[in-house]
């Protein structure tokens, strides 16, 4: 079995994650795990919990299907589906670790936290795929760049299949 590649998934926390977004996160996490990716996320709730839960349930045979990089110092603050929890004690500054730990970034919807992660991904030169199925910063910035830095704009996808295709 070839080593799995880490992909950062960013999006709304429990306060902003709708039931529809959560269901999408379940589908996304399962598809990503089955395609051989390890999910890196903020390790908390909302979209983060959904992708970790379904990645674990995908039955890949890997010991680690998801990594949660949490803002606090207490591992028990993470959602219970993270296979590996990294407590940073950094608060929202941990967002840069979430983004930088993946070979690419997949953004779903999102508010100000997702926006900060998108800006960091842009500055770090990461490949970013914005899912356009929900309102939020991912849809708003899909197909655009943030400034005049010479690099490809944020990619966009309207299905999980398109996300997987763009990751290859």
C-alpha positions, 0 to 999 in steps of 0.5 A: 500500500502506497503512503497516503497523502495529507490533504487539509479540509477547511470549513465551518465549525459547529455554529455555522455548519448546516445539516446539509453541509455536515452530510456533504462532509460525511460524503467528502471524508469517506471519498477522500479516505477511500481515494488514499488521502489522510484528512488534516483539519482543525479537529473540532466540530461541524465539517471537521467532525463530519470528515473525520467520522466518515474517514474513520468509518471508510475501512481503509485499513490505515491506523490514521485516516484523520489528523486534528490540529486543535486550538487548545492544549487539551486533547479531549477538546477534539471531536472523538473521530480524530485518529491523531490529535495535535493540541497546539495551545495556539488558539486560532493561530493553529490555522496556519498549521492546518493549512501547511500540513496538507499537500493541498487544501479543500475548502467548503463554505466557511466564515472568517476562520476559513477566510484566514486559512484561505489567505494563508494557503494563498501565501504559502502557495498551496493548491486550493480547491473551493467547493462551490455547493454552499454559500461562504468564502469557498464559493466567493473565492473560487476561480479567483486569487487574492492579490497580484502574486503570480500563481494559479487562482483558487480552483473550483469544484461542484462535486466530490468527483471534481475535487478528487480529479483536481487533487490528482 
